[in-house]
Amino acid sequence: MKMTMHIDEDVLDRVMKITGAPTKREAVEIALKEMARRHKLKELFGMGLGLTPEELKAEFASTPTDDFERPTLLAAEDKAAYDEPGST
């Protein structure tokens, strides 16, 4: 769908840098899909989860965010802190 929107350029530039999106359109699409993914997480956690690991995996296998490649780390985190026990 084509539409005209007023979007804060600073925010859009930041989203493009964070996601690595090569175009503004892709940055907006990624941001919208990420918002939908986060809402889905919130809904699942609100249900108290109660899902098996297999059910959780199946639930997120069909999320709309699967059709783009997003960075592994979206925040300033030290990946090593998650790799080895006691590395924090």
Number of C-alpha atoms within 10 A of each C-alpha: 2 4 4 5 6 5 9 8 10 9 10 16 14 12 18 20 12 15 19 14 19 10 11 14 12 16 21 16 15 22 17 14 18 16 13 15 16 12 12 15 15 12 12 15 11 9 10 8 13 10 12 9 9 8 12 13 11 11 14 14 11 10 14 14 19 11 10 13 11 15 10 8 11 9 8 6 9 10 10 10 11 11 10 9 8 7 8 9
